[in-house]
Amino acid sequence: MKTVLAYSGGLDSTVLLYHLVAEGGVVSALSVNYGQRHQRELDSARAIATRLGLPHKTIDLSSLGKLLEGCSLTNPDLPMPQGHYAEPSMKATVVPNRNMLFLALAASWAISLGADTVSYAAHSGDHAIYPDCRETFAQALDNAIRLADWREIRLNRPFVHLDKGAIVERGATLGVPFARTWSCYEGGQFHCGRCGTCIERREAFHRAGVEDPTLYASDSPSIDAMIAKNWRL
């Protein structure tokens, strides 16, 4: 299978990257700079794709942030909500229509490459506060992508029935360099350990029974040497 992966450099999409390669897929990875405050995820994506010797492109949509003043992911003047995703405040992290934009870009590249699919790491733990993470949305977008070219391609989401703990388990069997992935929305030097995605990440490792190598600000005041070690290619 030849595929273009919508690749953030985060935990889920990195496990999917390794999964697709392990399955014998021919993978190209596409990342998007949409003005996110946590642009360190793009550094992770670039480093990991380079490590695997895979084609990787980053598309610059950084001006998109100018349209999204109410989103804490793109407006650094807004506070980043802390706690579980169940909290109503987490709606401030919604980037409107993000998945449609990213997957449409990936579909364009996939069509130009003659790929069979566009892949992304949707999973069963995706949250209802993100409307474009719902399965009904993915099904509609799959139908649209199939109609986007004379030669049909489809939307591939092999993790859709897995939760994040199961994704961590899969990543552990594949030798995914978890320490080099980036999840935190704060965009600091290291994971804050308190935002929704950090909490979800920590809980996933706990549920999977896999040691979490992530460096969290809430855990360690002396991390410079450890960061250098974890990020050395």
Rosetta blueprint (number, residue, H / E / L):
1 M L
2 K E
3 T E
4 V E
5 L E
6 A E
7 Y L
8 S L
9 G L
10 G L
11 L H
12 D H
13 S H
14 T H
15 V H
16 L H
17 L H
18 Y H
19 H H
20 L H
21 V H
22 A H
23 E L
24 G L
25 G L
26 V E
27 V E
28 S E
29 A E
30 L E
31 S E
32 V E
33 N E
34 Y L
35 G L
36 Q L
37 R L
38 H L
39 Q L
40 R H
41 E H
42 L H
43 D H
44 S H
45 A H
46 R H
47 A H
48 I H
49 A H
50 T H
51 R H
52 L H
53 G L
54 L L
55 P L
56 H E
57 K E
58 T E
59 I E
60 D E
61 L L
62 S H
63 S H
64 L H
65 G H
66 K H
67 L H
68 L L
69 E L
70 G L
71 C L
72 S L
73 L L
74 T L
75 N L
76 P L
77 D L
78 L L
79 P L
80 M L
81 P L
82 Q E
83 G L
84 H L
85 Y L
86 A L
87 E L
88 P H
89 S H
90 M H
91 K H
92 A H
93 T H
94 V L
95 V L
96 P L
97 N L
98 R H
99 N H
100 M H
101 L H
102 F H
103 L H
104 A H
105 L H
106 A H
107 A H
108 S H
109 W H
110 A H
111 I H
112 S H
113 L H
114 G L
115 A L
116 D L
117 T E
118 V E
119 S E
120 Y L
121 A L
122 A L
123 H L
124 S L
125 G L
126 D L
127 H L
128 A L
129 I L
130 Y L
131 P H
132 D H
133 C H
134 R L
135 E H
136 T H
137 F H
138 A H
139 Q H
140 A H
141 L H
142 D H
143 N H
144 A H
145 I H
146 R H
147 L L
148 A L
149 D L
150 W L
151 R L
152 E L
153 I L
154 R E
155 L E
156 N E
157 R L
158 P L
159 F L
160 V L
161 H L
162 L L
163 D L
164 K H
165 G H
166 A H
167 I H
168 V H
169 E H
170 R H
171 G H
172 A H
173 T H
174 L H
175 G L
176 V L
177 P L
178 F H
179 A H
180 R H
181 T L
182 W L
183 S L
184 C L
185 Y L
186 E L
187 G L
188 G L
189 Q L
190 F L
191 H E
192 C L
193 G L
194 R L
195 C E
196 G H
197 T H
198 C H
199 I H
200 E H
201 R H
202 R H
203 E H
204 A H
205 F H
206 H H
207 R H
208 A H
209 G L
210 V L
211 E L
212 D L
213 P L
214 T L
215 L L
216 Y E
217 A L
218 S L
219 D L
220 S L
221 P L
222 S L
223 I L
224 D H
225 A H
226 M H
227 I H
228 A H
229 K H
230 N H
231 W H
232 R L
233 L L
